[in-house]
Amino acid sequence: MNNIKIRKHPKIYNVFISGPLSNPRLYTRNLVPGRKIYDEKLIKSEGIEYRSWDPERSKLAAIFMNDPSTNFLKKGIKCLYLGAASGTTVTHLSDILPNGIIYAVEFAERSMRQLIQNTSERKNIIPILADARHPVDFANIIFTDIDLIYQDVAQPTQAEISVKNGDYYLKEKGKLILVIKSQSIDSVSKSEQVYKDERKVLEESGYLIQESINIHNFAKNHIVLIAEK
Ligand SMILES: C[S@@+](CC[C@H](N)C(=O)[O-])C[C@H]1O[C@@H](n2cnc3c(N)ncnc32)[C@H](O)[C@@H]1O
């Protein structure tokens, strides 16, 4: 385990950094000390264990590397995470929100098996094997209003899926983060048009776009929209 000086990010709730603020390394405080989820590094600083957080592996980390002006993380919030995969990003979110809840939806059984293995010691993650296109199907598991929806399903009709889930679960003024991969929606149309169309779907459904963040520097062909209900 390395010894590096780690400090709080000055702007982002419960995220930690080392190095210069203009180009930091990101970390989250490990909720399950000694346990790794993928090939992240475990680092101790002043007796506390952190997990390194690679923006090439996690689009949420890529968002933070691009200095978002919207503050969407707060103590104890309830999140609905669509497209959880095996939990790379979900577990970092779990580190950030020890008093919150993350409902982690994933429809691929294999990924779900890994997700369950990776998160069984984390009491703030509830894995849900379901298709995000049909939010009503998992309503018997989520019995609370949601503060934040994070969507990374890499599907056509991404915005429509967000809106369906947002309309069903998100509280008024709740935040929606939509990760758009242009090629998974329509490989023929130009990326810019894809982003515009997805944006329009959100706006016409009553979501106010607060910010659009280009994360091409870490994830090719990806743009992120942050919206409020
Ligand atoms: C790009 S990966 C997600 C990576 C993950 N967010 C992370 O950062 O660790 C997309 C995931 O969405 C899942 N997915 C795609 N369509 C879905 C759907 N309709 N419902 C639930 N999960 C879906 C895929 O199986 C895949 O695991």
PDBQT file of the ligand as one rigid body, heavy atoms in Angstrom, charges set to zero:
ROOT
HETATM    1  C1  LIG A 301     -21.236   1.360 -20.145  1.00  0.00    +0.000 C 
HETATM    2  S1  LIG A 301     -21.725   0.048 -19.124  1.00  0.00    +0.000 S 
HETATM    3  C2  LIG A 301     -21.853   0.760 -17.524  1.00  0.00    +0.000 C 
HETATM    4  C3  LIG A 301     -20.555   1.008 -16.798  1.00  0.00    +0.000 C 
HETATM    5  C4  LIG A 301     -20.793   1.452 -15.352  1.00  0.00    +0.000 C 
HETATM    6  N1  LIG A 301     -21.738   2.545 -15.308  1.00  0.00    +0.000 N 
HETATM    7  C5  LIG A 301     -19.524   1.877 -14.638  1.00  0.00    +0.000 C 
HETATM    8  O1  LIG A 301     -19.104   3.038 -14.814  1.00  0.00    +0.000 OA
HETATM    9  O2  LIG A 301     -18.967   1.086 -13.885  1.00  0.00    +0.000 OA
HETATM   10  C6  LIG A 301     -23.412  -0.115 -19.544  1.00  0.00    +0.000 C 
HETATM   11  C7  LIG A 301     -24.165  -1.152 -18.719  1.00  0.00    +0.000 C 
HETATM   12  O3  LIG A 301     -25.545  -0.965 -18.915  1.00  0.00    +0.000 OA
HETATM   13  C8  LIG A 301     -26.177  -2.204 -18.954  1.00  0.00    +0.000 C 
HETATM   14  N2  LIG A 301     -27.469  -2.015 -19.634  1.00  0.00    +0.000 N 
HETATM   15  C9  LIG A 301     -27.664  -1.744 -20.946  1.00  0.00    +0.000 A 
HETATM   16  N3  LIG A 301     -28.971  -1.622 -21.202  1.00  0.00    +0.000 NA
HETATM   17  C10 LIG A 301     -29.630  -1.794 -20.015  1.00  0.00    +0.000 A 
HETATM   18  C11 LIG A 301     -30.982  -1.786 -19.642  1.00  0.00    +0.000 A 
HETATM   19  N4  LIG A 301     -31.936  -1.553 -20.538  1.00  0.00    +0.000 N 
HETATM   20  N5  LIG A 301     -31.300  -2.013 -18.346  1.00  0.00    +0.000 NA
HETATM   21  C12 LIG A 301     -30.329  -2.247 -17.431  1.00  0.00    +0.000 A 
HETATM   22  N6  LIG A 301     -29.012  -2.278 -17.734  1.00  0.00    +0.000 NA
HETATM   23  C13 LIG A 301     -28.668  -2.052 -19.010  1.00  0.00    +0.000 A 
HETATM   24  C14 LIG A 301     -25.194  -3.090 -19.704  1.00  0.00    +0.000 C 
HETATM   25  O4  LIG A 301     -25.430  -4.473 -19.446  1.00  0.00    +0.000 OA
HETATM   26  C15 LIG A 301     -23.869  -2.589 -19.142  1.00  0.00    +0.000 C 
HETATM   27  O5  LIG A 301     -23.477  -3.340 -18.013  1.00  0.00    +0.000 OA
ENDROOT
TORSDOF 0
